[in-house]
Amino acid sequence: MTIAPQRIVTLHYVLTDTAAGEVLDDSRARQQPLEYLHGHHNIVEGLERALDGQPEGAELSVTLMPAEAYGLRNEALVREVGRSAFPVDDLAPGMRFQTPGEAGPQVVTVLEVRDDGVLIDTNHPLAGRTLRYRLEVLEVRDATRAELAKGHPLPPGTDPASVEDKKVL
């Protein structure tokens, strides 16, 4: 079976920052493959496009420029906020927090802690980076109705009846 919209894809990947040559993530080392619903924007656009049409068992390397991955850095997203915006008193540069954003949850990175405020960056932590993915497609299967209704794969053992739309006829 090949990767196409409405299919669940399971794969292993190694994610590398091409400029630094640094491995950022390795699903095989964590012993946890990535599972996602293809065609539903569950992964970055460039990666989804590169995987489209790939068969089960495929191994490939994909390099994504920032615009195809997590976007370009936007310096307007670096700003100062009050210390009261954080749930902890002991703040340090590099700490990350998840906050509600206009388009859903966003990650906030602390850049500098000042006496009267905190300099934060709301760019995605990988924004502005050229990334390389080494991929191995482990499995491709049709999504269930429940997975399509939810927009993502369901955990093993989930009873589809507990999440499927129950329409009254």
Buried (B, 14 or more C-beta within 10 A) or exposed (E): EBBBEEBBBBBBBBBBBEEEEEEBBBBEEEEEBBBBBBBBEBBBEBBBEBBEEBEBEBEEEBBBEBEBBBBEBEEEBBEEBEBEEBEEEEBEEEBEBEEEEEEEEBBBBBBBBEEEBBBBBBBBEBBBBBBBBBBBBBBBEEBBEBBBEBEEBBEEEBEEEEBBEEEEE
